[in-house]
Amino acid sequence: MNSRSKSLIYAAIVGLIIVAIFLGFLSSITNPISWILITVLVLIPIFYKKTVKTNEMVWKDEYSVGIDSLDNDHKKLISLLNQFTMAYDYAMSEEYERDALNDLINYTKYHFEREEQLLEQHNYPDVIAHKAQHKKMIEQVNSFMDLYNEKGHDSLNEISSFLSNWLINHINGTDKEYTSHLNQHGVK
């Protein structure tokens, strides 16, 4: 059962409980069933949080590349990726899905440009290979846009999984390789 179905079931249960509470109070304000149902109603969000699996990525200190501006970019990318994943998980409108994907792609391109400029500015010896990885990623993302335009919502799980894995592997892999070089050149 997907997240959207679970959300609809919980919403239906909440609606029924509210109706039952209202009907119970019509008979008497002291009706114990209504008060028990209010307690249940308060507990439902807690139960819901525990039962719904989230695909949300959380920033960890181990992802840090030791450069504040780039770490902030990476945090923003994770936030945008979470927004995009939420659009998929909850089958939001096509416009919301497309906007979330476009925001993620545009910020990724912006981040790559900033990172590449910083590496060039400080004569990072492996800048050409790093730029090649970025270029390959952008080509992959563009092909995902084509896939989304062709398949719509059904393509989002594949896109979300790829982007999540790629981002963390890139940060923990090639991005961390430039840390000592940039730190030696006074970049923090």
N, C-alpha and C positions, 0 to 999 in steps of 0.2 A: 504494500500500500504506500503510495507516494505522500509527500508532505501536504500537498493540496487536499487530498482525500481526507487525511487525518484532521486537517484544519476544519474542513467542512463538517466532519462528524462531531468534533468538539463544539463547533458553533451551533449545530443542531441540538446537542445536549444542553448547552447553556441556555438556548432559547426555550427548550422544554422546561427546564428548571425554573426559569424566570416566570413562565406561565403558571407553573404549579405553585410557586410562592405567592403570586398574585391571587390565584384562586383560593389558596389557603387563608390568606389575609382577608378575603371577602367574607369568609365564615366567621373568623375571629382573629383579632390582632395577637392573641395569646396562643394561637394554634402552634403546637410544638413542631409539627411537620414542616411548617414554613421556616421556622428558625433553624431546623436541621438542614433544610435545603439551602439556606443562606450560607451556612458553614461549608457545605459541599461546594457551593458556587465560589466561595473564597479559595478553596483548595484546588479547584480545577486548573488555574494557571500554573501552580506548582507542579501538579501531576503532568500537565502538558509539557512543561520544560524538560522534565525527566524522561519522558517517553519519546519525544521527537528528536531524531538524530539530526544534528546540524553538520553541514559541510564547511562551516566557517573556519577560515584560517586565522590564526592568532599570531601576532608578532612575537618572536622570541629573541632574547638577547643574543643567542648564538647566530642569528641571521645578520648581525651587525657587521658592516665592512669597515667600521672605524672612521668613517667620514660622515659627519652629521648630516650634511645636505643630501647625500646619497641614501643614507639610512632613512631620512624623512621621505624621500621619493619612494623607497621600497615599501615603507609603511603605507603610503598613499596607494601604491599599486595593490597591496594586499587588501586595503579597504575597498577599492574599486572592484577587485576580483570577488570579494565577498558580496558586494552589491549585485554583481553580475550573476553569481551563483544563486543568490536569493531569488533573482528574477526567474531562473530556471526551476529551482526547487518548488516555488509556489505558483508556477505557470502564470506569471503575470501577463499583462497585455503585450502584444507584439511590439508596440511602441516603446514600452518600458524596457523590454528585453533588448531591443535594437539600440536604445539610448545608453543602456548600461554597457553593452558591448562596445559601442562607439567611444564612450568615455574612457573605457579601459584601453582601447587601442590607441586613442589620441594621447593619453597620458604616457603610455608605454613609449611611443615615438618621441614625445617630449623628453622623457627621462633618458632615453638612449642618446639623444642629441647632447643633453647636458653632460652625461657621463663621458661621452666621446670627446667633447670639447675639453673637459678637465684632464683627460688622459693625454690628449695632444698637447695641451698647454704645459704639461709637466713631463713631456717626452717619455711617456710610458713605452718601453721597448716592444710590448706585445699588442700595441694599439690596433694594428691592421687585423690580426686574428680576432681580437675582441669585436671590432666593427663588423667583421664577417659573420660572427655569431649573431649579432644584432640584426644584420641584414637578412640572414636566414630565418630568424624568428619573425620578422616583419612579413616576409614572404609567406610563412606558415599561417600567420594571423590573417593575412589577406585571403588566403585560400579558405580559411574558416569562415570569413565573411561571405565568400561565394557559396560555401556549404550551407550557411544559415539562410542565404537568399533562396537557395534551392529547396532545402528541407524544413526550414523554419524551426520551431521549438524543438523538434526531435533531434536536432544537431547540437543542442546546447550542452548536454551532458558530456559529450566527447570534447567539446571546446573547453569547458570548465576544467575537466580532468587534466587535459594537456597543459593549459595555462598554469594551473596550480603546481603541477610537477615541474614544469619548465622554470617557473619563477624561482622556486626554492632551490632547485639544482643550480641555476645560474648564479644566484646570490652566493650560495655556499661553495660554488666551484670557482668559475672564472672571475667573478667580481672580487672575491677575497684575495685573489692573486695580486691585485694592484694595490692592496692596502699598504703594505710596507713601502712600496715605491712612493706612493703619494704622501704617506706620513714622513718619509725622509725628506720630501720637498716642502714640508711645513703645512700640508693640508690635513686638517682635522675634521 
